[in-house]
Amino acid sequence: MFAYLRFKRGLTEDAPQIPTYRQDLWAEQSDYLEEPIESSLRLLEHLNPRFMTLLGSLSEADFDRIFVSAGLGTMSLDIALQRYIWHNSHHIAQITSLIKRSGW
């Protein structure tokens, strides 16, 4: 969700400042602790196609737009997308490894 919002802000504002957030504290909130995982999966099911529609509509110039991340500094949407792709691949590898180790 944050990737989508960063892109939207990068496309609609001039070099917006993107704050960091405490992922560990977010994970302690009731919507993480008390909701079944299916709730999160449904969110992603609906968000991912919308994000893909947005990305598919961007021009080369759009990918040159920037935002300023409090944690990573100034970043173009192109670089941000490359980082998100790597990040997702990294998580998939972690999940795949856990599945294999656990014999699931």
C-alpha positions in Angstrom: 0.0 0.0 0.0 2.8 2.4 0.8 4.5 1.8 -2.6 1.2 2.7 -4.3 0.8 5.8 -2.2 4.4 6.9 -2.8 3.9 6.6 -6.6 0.6 8.5 -6.4 2.3 11.3 -4.5 5.3 11.3 -6.8 3.1 11.7 -9.8 0.8 14.4 -8.3 3.2 16.5 -6.2 6.6 18.1 -6.7 9.2 16.1 -4.9 6.9 15.1 -2.0 8.5 14.3 1.4 7.7 10.6 2.2 8.0 9.9 6.0 9.2 6.6 7.4 7.0 4.5 9.7 7.7 1.9 12.4 6.7 -1.4 10.8 7.3 -3.3 14.1 4.7 -1.1 15.8 2.3 -1.4 13.0 2.5 -5.1 13.3 1.4 -4.9 17.0 -1.9 -3.2 16.1 -5.2 -5.1 16.4 -5.8 -5.1 12.6 -2.6 -7.2 12.3 -3.0 -9.3 15.4 -6.8 -10.1 15.3 -7.6 -10.2 11.6 -7.1 -13.5 9.7 -4.4 -13.4 7.0 -7.1 -13.7 4.3 -8.1 -10.1 5.1 -4.6 -8.9 4.1 -4.6 -11.2 1.0 -7.9 -9.7 -0.1 -6.4 -6.2 0.3 -3.5 -7.1 -2.0 -5.8 -8.9 -4.5 -7.6 -5.5 -5.0 -4.6 -3.2 -4.7 -2.1 -5.0 -7.0 -4.2 -4.7 -10.2 -4.9 -1.1 -9.5 -1.1 -0.5 -9.0 -0.4 -2.4 -12.2 -2.9 -0.2 -14.1 -1.2 2.9 -12.8 2.3 1.6 -13.7 1.2 0.5 -17.2 -0.1 4.0 -17.9 3.1 5.9 -17.0 5.3 7.6 -19.6 9.1 7.6 -19.5 9.0 11.1 -18.2 6.7 10.0 -15.4 9.3 7.5 -14.2 11.8 10.4 -13.9 9.6 12.1 -11.3 11.0 12.0 -7.8 10.0 11.8 -4.2 12.1 12.3 -1.1 12.2 9.4 1.3 13.1 10.2 4.9 15.0 7.0 5.0 16.6 6.7 1.6 16.7 10.3 0.2 15.7 11.5 -3.2 14.6 8.7 -5.5 13.0 8.6 -9.0 10.0 6.5 -9.6 12.1 4.3 -11.9 14.6 3.6 -9.1 11.7 3.1 -6.6 10.1 0.5 -8.9 13.4 -1.4 -9.3 13.7 -1.4 -5.5 10.2 -2.7 -5.0 10.7 -5.5 -7.6 13.9 -6.6 -5.7 12.1 -6.3 -2.4 9.2 -8.5 -3.5 11.6 -11.1 -5.0 13.5 -11.1 -1.7 10.3 -11.8 0.3 9.2 -14.5 -2.1 12.6 -16.2 -1.7 12.2 -16.0 2.1 8.7 -17.5 2.0 9.8 -20.2 -0.5 12.8 -21.1 1.8 10.5 -21.3 4.9 8.1 -23.6 3.0 11.0 -25.9 2.0 12.6 -25.9 5.5 9.2 -26.6 7.1 8.2 -29.3 4.7 4.9 -27.7 3.8 
